Amino acid sequence: MRTKIVAGNWKMNKTSAEAKALTSEVISLHGAEVKSPTKVILCVPFPFLQQSKEQTANTPVAVGAQNCSEHESGAYTGEVSAAMLKSLGIPYVILGHSERRQYFQESGAQLARKVDRALAHQLIPIFCCGEPLEIREQGTHEALVRKQVAEGLFHLAPEAISGIIIAYEPVWAIGTGKTATTQQAQDMHAVIRKELAGKYGNVVSEKIPILYGGSVKPDNARELFSCPDVDGGLVGGASLKARDFVDIIKGA
Ligand code: PGA
């Protein structure tokens, strides 16, 4: 059995004071109401990592970043390295979110290098994949997602990929209020797991958590997370409200 994981992706939201308040509200609601061993991760903007990390010390809530550089260090103004995240004690980093792929032209090859940098510093990548609406409508969504997974991850050795988290996020469901049906989610998660099994074998593929993302809400979380291959969620909008986020965790 894979442990369920619920990760919040705050994206580019909140001020320092708001981030502090949200983190502490999540910690207190979680502490009072959640008894399950579901892993909880808050992926906060870079400037708030240290603060959220300190607030969550000695709690079951972990902190992650939303991106890192594909370079080790050097003259890359404005970038943040995996080594920097590691030095703050941050264990997780989202890589290849569709907003990064779309607005910052992150390519499969670049993401493979980011994955390598993260793993070199013992960070756990939350590697995102997912198709835009037009690809879904063309019916080539499975092929695209298989390609994204292969490009970003299939250079890894079995021991390395075993430590990764994958998030399937159909782009048409992100921030739109339009969630994939449980069947659509389960079908794609099964495709991803089969692809992993084809490359690495069943033992490895059964270990890898695959999260669903795209308009996860308190009222659809339980049903989505009950699918056999859906191991939790990557939550955007609803992670900005502690009440909703903790209700989603309770659905896992
Ligand atoms: P959403 O975002 O929950 O607001 O749809 C999910 C994500 O982009 O990670």
Residues whose N, C-alpha, C, O or C-beta is under 5 A from the ligand:
A	BS01	PGA	N9 A173 I174 G175 T176 G213 G214 S215 V216 L234 V235 G236 G237 A238
